[in-house]
Amino acid sequence: MAEWVCRALRDGALEGEHAPALTIKDSIATPLGFDAFCHVLSQLSTNISAEKSQSRALVLVAFSRSPSYYVDLLKRRGLDISSSQQWIRILDCYTDPLGWRERLMECGSAKNLSHEASNVASTCRNVKDVDKLLSSVISLGKGLVGQGKVRFSVAIDSVNEMLRHASLSSVAGLLSNLRCCDQISSIFWFLHADLCEEKVTAVIEYMSSMVASIEPLIPFANQQRGNSENLSLVERNFTKGKFHVRCKRRNGRVRVMFEEIHIGQSGIDFTSPSSEDGLVNQVNQALLPKVHFNLQLSEKERNDRAKVVLPFEHQGNGKPVEIYDGRKSLMDSKYEAAPASTGNSKINDDSSKGEIIYFRDSDDEMPDSDEDPDDDLDI
């Protein structure tokens, strides 16, 4: 499913539509979200550098890591950094977010970035000014692709850091304006869900067309985490989890997918759910609290339930069960109504059978029909 998400960001937006937006979120129970963010960043960067993406450039807004970290990350993924100036720019909101470092550099107490990082990075010294931050992102992207219909992508490595310096409405406005920009092909960001209120997470997810949640394979309550028997299972959640993706499709429907994510020495791996889910389910069943009632039926209870006569079942004396269909009487097929006689006639002594004779008021009155007049309705 991670590859499907990467393809959606690679393909970008259709003409007249907003750019697809991806939210990657995690929690302290499974802190693997940043690894997933770096994987998506690397995949999109590879497609952009190889000119296999709708976007021709990438603007990375770095809040939680320095530009040098991302330059080294792309180098480890085999990307040519010498040509990176043509397709990537990093807006450095990490080194000097409030302008303090600039004063230290004047005193000689701070060091500059590496040469490779300084070639692709631009420093933002006032992250509280959201409007200036928005204009900086758009100007960096247009500086790479120029004016016209050529598009670029945007990545934000931490929405939480943005919320530390600006209000929710300002951050939401920034993300919305980026999605509405005609030259932005796709956008994705990373969020620690447990560091925000639920309403903040709901707003960020509402603005996204895709939400990727990193969930633990084995959830534990707070009192269960401290148990020494469950310590090894809890440690597994720090290297392995569920990559749960919820996508809003263009027709209004929601598509839900998930797979396993594993962080090892060789890197990050995404695999389909394995047979270990059975073990996980057994562990989850063992962790369920014990209750004083049983929701399962015994064999005797199932047999007694099958013998219950429902109200709509018409039972005969030793005859097969017939179900009334709401249209005609069960006796119509066995006892046809006798034709009405004219003139004086002797009343039949057998009064066990009855009949209803209906005379129409006029010939214009339509006779009754067994057909349902609403059969043509598409409900």
VEXDREN-582992 format. One line per 3 residues: number of its first residue (from 1); their letters; for each residue x, y, z of C-alpha. Coordinates in pm, whole numbers, plus 32768, in hexadecimal, padded with zeros to 4 digits. Layout:
residues N
NUM	a	X Y Z  ... .
This chain:
residues 379
1	mae	8000 8000 8000  812B 80E5 8034  8183 80BF 7EC5 .
4	wvc	801D 8115 7E68  8038 8255 7F37  8183 82AD 7E90 .
7	ral	80E7 827B 7D38  7FC5 835F 7D94  80BA 8473 7DF5 .
10	rdg	8187 8432 7CBD  805B 844B 7BD3  7FF1 8592 7C73 .
13	ale	7EB0 8654 7C3B  7DC0 865A 7B17  7D6F 879B 7A64 .
16	geh	7C7F 886D 7B31  7CAB 87A2 7C72  7D67 87E2 7DB3 .
19	apa	7EB4 8739 7DE7  7EA6 85E7 7E9A  7F0A 8610 8007 .
22	lti	7F96 84FF 80E8  7FA1 8503 8263  8095 8411 8306 .
25	kds	8053 83F1 847B  80CE 8317 8596  80CE 830B 8712 .
28	iat	81B8 82B4 882D  8137 814F 8823  81CA 811F 86C5 .
31	plg	82BF 823B 8674  8301 81D5 850C  825A 82F7 845B .
34	fda	8396 83BA 840C  8430 8286 836B  82FD 8269 828F .
37	fch	8319 83DD 823E  8484 83B2 81D3  8423 8288 80FB .
40	vls	8315 834E 8045  8407 8474 8022  8513 8395 7F8B .
43	qls	8423 82EC 7E99  8396 8437 7E1E  84F3 84CD 7E00 .
46	tni	8563 83A6 7D2F  843B 83CD 7C43  8471 8545 7C26 .
49	sae	85E6 8527 7BDE  859C 841C 7AD6  8487 84F6 7A3F .
52	ksq	8382 83E8 7A7F  829E 84C6 7B4B  81A2 85D2 7AF4 .
55	sra	8268 86C2 7BCD  83BD 8730 7B58  843D 87B4 7CA6 .
58	lvl	8418 878A 7E1D  840D 8889 7F36  8456 87F0 808B .
61	vaf	83F4 88BC 81BE  84DF 883F 82CF  846C 887B 8434 .
64	srs	84E8 8749 84F6  8630 86FA 8440  8747 87CA 83AA .
67	psy	8779 87E2 822F  88BC 871C 8258  87F5 85F4 82DA .
70	yvd	871A 85E9 81A3  8842 8618 80BA  88EC 84E9 815A .
73	llk	87A4 8427 8147  8783 8461 7FD1  88F1 8409 7F9D .
76	rrg	88BD 82BC 804F  8795 8277 7F68  8879 829D 7E3A .
79	ldi	8806 83F2 7DC0  88F6 84DE 7D13  891C 8604 7DFE .
82	sss	89F7 86C5 7D0B  88C7 86F5 7C29  87D4 8724 7D48 .
85	qqw	87D7 889C 7D22  8706 8870 7BE9  85E4 87B5 7C8D .
88	iri	85E5 87E5 7E0B  85EC 8908 7EFD  85E3 88EE 8078 .
91	ldc	853F 8A02 8143  860A 89F3 8283  851F 8A34 83A8 .
94	ytd	85F6 8964 8494  8744 8A17 84A9  86CB 8B74 8507 .
97	plg	854E 8B75 852D  853F 8CBA 85F7  8676 8D74 857E .
100	wre	874F 8D2B 86AE  885E 8C71 85F2  889B 8D98 850E .
103	rlm	8901 8E65 863B  89E8 8D50 86B4  8A8E 8D3A 855F .
106	ecg	8ADD 8EA9 8573  8B97 8E5C 86B6  8C42 8D2B 861D .
109	sak	8B98 8C38 870A  8ADD 8B6D 8603  8B47 8A9B 84DC .
112	nls	8ABD 8AA3 837E  8A1B 8983 82C6  8AE2 8893 81F0 .
115	hea	8B34 88FD 808C  8A44 8804 7FEE  8928 8864 80D5 .
118	snv	8960 89D8 80AA  893E 89B4 7F30  87D7 8935 7F4A .
121	ast	8763 89DB 808E  86C2 8B2A 80D5  86A3 8B99 823E .
124	crn	855A 8C0F 82D3  8596 8CE8 8407  8431 8D2C 846F .
127	vkd	8352 8BFB 8466  8241 8CB7 8520  81F4 8D7F 83E7 .
130	vdk	811E 8C7D 8331  80D7 8D60 8208  8249 8D94 81CA .
133	lls	8280 8C1E 81F0  8179 8BDA 80E5  8210 8CD3 7FF4 .
136	svi	836B 8C40 802F  82F6 8AE1 7FD7  8249 8B52 7E98 .
139	slg	836A 8C33 7E2D  8466 8B18 7E5F  8391 8A2E 7D8D .
142	kgl	835D 8B29 7C76  84D1 8B72 7C7D  850F 8A07 7C1E .
145	vgq	83FB 89CD 7B1D  83B8 8B33 7AAC  8267 8BC3 7A53 .
148	gkv	8165 8B03 798B  80CB 89AA 79AA  81FE 88F4 7A2F .
151	rfs	81B6 8877 7B8F  827E 882C 7CCA  823D 8768 7E0B .
154	vai	824E 87D4 7F77  82B4 870A 80AA  8299 877D 8216 .
157	dsv	8352 86A5 8312  8297 8718 844D  8144 87BB 8472 .
160	nem	8172 87AE 85EB  8294 88A5 85D8  81BE 898F 850A .
163	lrh	80AB 897F 8610  81A7 89E3 871C  81D9 8B35 8677 .
166	asl	8089 8B76 85CF  7F18 8B3B 8610  7E51 8A1C 857F .
169	ssv	7D8E 8B03 8499  7ED1 8B96 840D  7F6C 8A42 83CF .
172	agl	7E2A 89C0 8333  7E1E 8AF1 8252  7F85 8AB4 81E6 .
175	lsn	7F40 894A 8189  7DFF 89A6 80D6  7EA9 8AB6 8008 .
178	lrc	7FBC 89C5 7FA5  7EBD 88C6 7F2D  7E04 89CF 7E65 .
181	cdq	7F3E 8A4D 7DB6  7F2D 89FB 7C43  809E 89A5 7C28 .
184	iss	80AA 88B0 7D4B  808B 8747 7CDC  807A 8699 7E30 .
187	ifw	80BD 86DE 7F9D  80FB 8605 80CF  8150 8643 823B .
190	flh	819E 858D 837F  80DF 85A7 84C8  8109 8518 8627 .
193	adl	7F9A 84D6 8678  7FC3 84AA 87EF  806A 8600 8814 .
196	cee	7F30 86B1 8799  7DCB 86CB 8808  7CCF 85F5 8754 .
199	kvt	7C32 8722 86AA  7D86 8786 861C  7DBE 862D 858C .
202	avi	7C5D 862C 84FF  7C98 8779 844C  7DE1 8706 83B4 .
205	eym	7D49 85BE 8341  7C19 866F 82B1  7CFE 873A 81CF .
208	ssm	7DA8 85FE 814F  7D40 851E 8033  7E0E 8400 80C8 .
211	vas	7E5A 83AC 8233  7F69 82AF 8289  7F63 8245 83F7 .
214	iep	8073 8179 849D  7FBF 8099 8594  8051 7F98 8686 .
217	lip	802F 7E29 8635  7FE2 7DDB 87A0  7F2D 7EF3 8859 .
220	fan	7F60 7F07 89D2  7EBD 7FCC 8AE4  7F93 80A3 8BC7 .
223	qqr	7F84 7FAC 8CE5  7FE3 7E8E 8BFF  811A 7F33 8B72 .
226	gns	81CF 7F21 8CBE  819F 7DAB 8CD8  82EE 7CFE 8CA7 .
229	enl	8248 7BE1 8BE8  81C9 7CD3 8AE0  830A 7D9F 8ACA .
232	slv	8391 7CDF 899F  8247 7D06 88E7  8247 7E7B 8929 .
235	ern	83AB 7E98 88A1  8335 7DFB 875D  8253 7F26 8722 .
238	ftk	838A 8003 8709  8406 7F44 85D8  82C8 7EB7 8543 .
241	gkf	8166 7F34 8512  803A 7F58 842C  8041 8051 830E .
244	hvr	7ECF 80A9 82FE  7E66 8180 81D3  7D16 822D 81A5 .
247	ckr	7CDF 82D2 8054  7BC4 83B6 7FE3  7B73 8361 7E7B .
250	rng	7AF3 8457 7D79  7996 83B9 7D77  7971 83FC 7EEC .
253	rvr	79B6 829B 7F63  7AC3 8244 805F  7BC2 8132 8021 .
256	vmf	7C6E 808E 814A  7DAD 7FC0 812C  7EBD 7F49 8215 .
259	eei	8002 7E89 8217  811D 7E46 8308  8244 7F31 832F .
262	hig	8392 7EB6 83B6  84CB 7F7F 840A  860A 7EB3 83F8 .
265	qsg	877C 7EE4 83C3  8749 7EDA 824B  8644 7FEA 8255 .
268	idf	84CA 7FF6 8248  83F4 7EDD 81BA  8282 7ECC 8168 .
271	tsp	81E4 7D73 8155  8087 7CE3 8142  7FEA 7C66 8289 .
274	sse	8094 7B24 82EF  8027 79F2 83B1  809E 7A9D 84ED .
277	dgl	7F49 7B45 84F9  7EC6 7A05 8592  7FBE 7A23 86AE .
280	vnq	7F66 7B92 86D7  7DF4 7B3F 86EA  7E3A 7A38 87F4 .
283	vnq	7EFE 7B36 88BE  7DE7 7C34 8899  7CE6 7B34 890D .
286	all	7DBA 7AEC 8A3E  7DC7 7C5E 8A90  7C4F 7C8F 8A82 .
289	pkv	7BB0 7CC6 8BD7  7AE6 7BA7 8C64  796E 7BDC 8C79 .
292	hfn	785D 7B23 8D39  7782 7AD0 8C0F  77AD 79FE 8AD8 .
295	lql	7748 7A74 897F  776B 791B 88E2  7645 7828 88BE .
298	sek	7652 76BE 8926  75CC 75A4 884D  748E 758C 891A .
301	ern	7455 7704 8903  747B 76FB 8789  737F 75DF 876D .
304	dra	7286 7696 884C  72A9 77CE 877C  7264 770B 863C .
307	kvv	711C 768A 86CD  708F 77E3 8711  6F64 782E 8630 .
310	lpf	6F85 7986 859D  6E4D 7A63 857C  6E4F 7A69 8400 .
313	ehq	6E55 78EC 83DD  6CF6 7859 83AE  6CF3 76FC 843B .
316	gng	6C01 75EF 83C7  6B96 74AE 846E  6CA6 73C6 83F9 .
319	kpv	6CCD 7484 82B2  6E06 752A 822A  6E59 7684 82A8 .
322	eiy	6DE6 7796 81BD  6E57 7900 81D4  6D60 7A11 8182 .
325	dgr	6DE6 7AED 806A  6D01 7C15 80AD  6C42 7C03 7F65 .
328	ksl	6B4F 7AE0 7F5A  6AAF 79F7 804E  6B46 78A2 808D .
331	mds	69F4 7805 804D  69C4 7899 7EF0  6A75 777B 7E45 .
334	kye	699F 7678 7EF5  684B 7718 7F0B  67DA 77E6 7DE3 .
337	aap	66B4 78CC 7E1A  6570 7849 7D88  64CE 7925 7C7C .
340	ast	63B4 7A00 7CF3  625B 7982 7C97  6146 7A59 7C0D .
343	gns	5FE2 7A5E 7C85  5F5B 79A4 7DAC  602A 787E 7E1A .
346	kin	6033 779A 7F40  6131 77F2 8042  6239 76E7 806C .
349	dds	6229 7645 81BF  63A3 7620 81C8  6406 7761 8279 .
352	skg	6569 76F7 82C5  65E0 77A2 8189  65B2 7913 814F .
355	eii	65DF 79F4 8029  65E0 7B69 7FE0  6530 7BD6 7EA3 .
358	yfr	658E 7D30 7E25  64C1 7DEF 7D27  6564 7F11 7C72 .
361	dsd	64AF 805A 7C7B  64E8 8095 7B07  6598 7FFD 79DE .
364	dem	66A0 8110 79E7  672F 808F 7B2E  686C 7FC8 7AF3 .
367	pds	6871 7E68 7B82  6966 7E0C 7C94  6AB5 7D84 7C2C .
370	ded	6BBB 7CB2 7CDD  6CD1 7D79 7C3C  6D93 7E65 7D18 .
373	pdd	6D70 7FCA 7C8B  6EC2 8025 7D22  6F8C 7F13 7C78 .
376	dld	702B 8010 7B8E  70B7 80E0 7CAD  7231 80C8 7CD9 .
379	i	725A 80CD 7E51 .
